[in-house]
C-alpha cells in the first residue's frame, strides 16, 4: 500500500511539474518573444520551435547598457551576427550601418557550425548584436544552450545608432559605414 501511495505521489509531482512548464519561441527578436505557451510546439507568429522559458538565459541590454559594458570590460567579446557584407559595409541589398571595432563577425546562419571558433571565449563576457535585433537574440540563445553563460544581446541593433553618432563611446569604438 505504501508503494502505491508513493507511486501516486510521484505521478502527481511529475504531472504538476509538466503542467507548470512554460514555453516561448526560440528568441527571434519579434513581439512573439514575449508570448508564453503552456505546451511545446511551434510559435504561431514566427513558426520557430517553442523552447522552455527557463532555457532562455541571456540578457537584453539597451544601447546605453551595452556601451557601459564595453567601457567597463576592455576584454569583452563583441560578436556581430550579420552577413560579412553587412559587417564590412559592402552590401547594396540592405543598409549596413557600421560595426564595433574588434568585433568578431559570424553570420547567425553559420553560428552553430562555427561555435568551435568561439570556444576560447566560453568564460568571457560576450555582447551580441546585429542590425535590428532580430538575429542577435537567436544567436545569444544558441550561445547559451552551448555553454556560453555570460551573454548579452543589444536591443534594437546597430540600426539605432545613427541618431547617436555624437556619442563619445561610438566615436571611440564604432565604425560608421558611409553610404
Residue pairs with C-beta under 8 A, 6 or more apart in sequence:
19 38
21 52
21 53
22 36
22 37
22 38
22 52
22 53
23 36
23 37
23 38
23 39
23 40
23 41
23 50
23 51
23 52
23 53
24 33
24 34
24 35
24 36
24 37
24 50
24 51
24 53
24 56
25 32
25 33
25 35
25 42
25 43
25 45
25 46
25 48
25 49
25 50
25 51
26 43
26 48
26 49
26 50
26 51
26 138
26 141
27 33
27 56
27 58
27 137
27 138
27 140
27 141
27 153
28 43
28 46
28 48
28 134
28 137
28 138
29 132
29 133
29 134
29 135
29 136
29 137
29 138
30 45
30 46
30 134
31 45
32 43
32 44
32 45
32 46
33 137
35 43
35 44
35 45
36 53
37 43
37 50
39 50
40 50
41 50
42 48
42 49
42 50
43 49
43 50
51 141
55 141
55 144
55 145
56 141
56 144
57 144
57 149
57 151
58 128
58 137
58 140
58 141
58 143
58 144
58 151
58 152
58 153
59 151
59 152
59 153
60 137
60 152
60 153
60 154
60 155
61 69
61 127
61 152
61 153
61 154
61 155
62 154
62 155
62 156
63 154
63 155
63 156
63 160
63 161
63 164
65 152
66 127
66 129
66 152
66 154
67 167
67 169
67 170
69 76
69 125
69 127
69 152
70 76
70 78
70 100
70 127
70 169
70 173
71 169
73 125
75 124
75 125
76 124
76 125
76 126
76 127
77 104
77 118
77 121
77 124
77 125
77 126
77 127
78 100
78 102
78 103
78 104
78 127
78 129
79 103
79 104
79 106
79 118
79 126
79 127
79 128
79 129
79 139
80 87
80 99
80 100
80 103
80 104
80 105
80 106
80 129
80 130
81 105
81 106
81 107
81 108
81 111
81 128
81 129
81 130
81 135
81 136
81 139
82 96
82 105
82 107
82 108
82 130
82 131
82 135
83 91
83 107
84 105
84 107
85 91
85 93
85 96
86 94
86 96
86 97
86 131
87 96
87 99
87 103
87 105
88 96
89 96
89 98
89 99
89 177
89 179
90 96
94 131
95 131
95 159
95 179
96 131
96 177
96 179
97 131
97 158
97 159
97 161
97 162
97 176
97 177
98 158
98 161
98 174
98 175
98 176
98 177
99 105
99 158
99 174
99 175
99 177
100 129
100 173
100 174
100 175
101 173
101 174
101 175
103 129
104 117
104 118
106 114
106 117
106 118
108 130
108 135
108 136
108 138
108 139
108 142
111 139
111 142
111 143
112 142
112 146
115 142
115 143
115 146
118 126
118 143
118 148
121 148
122 147
122 148
122 149
123 149
123 150
124 150
125 150
125 152
126 143
126 148
126 150
126 151
126 152
127 152
127 154
128 136
128 139
128 140
128 143
128 151
128 152
128 153
128 154
129 136
129 153
129 154
129 157
129 158
130 136
130 139
130 157
130 158
131 157
131 158
131 159
132 156
132 157
132 159
133 153
133 154
133 155
133 156
133 157
134 157
136 153
136 154
136 157
137 153
139 153
140 151
140 152
140 153
143 151
144 151
158 174
161 167
161 170
161 174
161 176
162 176
164 170
165 171
165 176
170 176
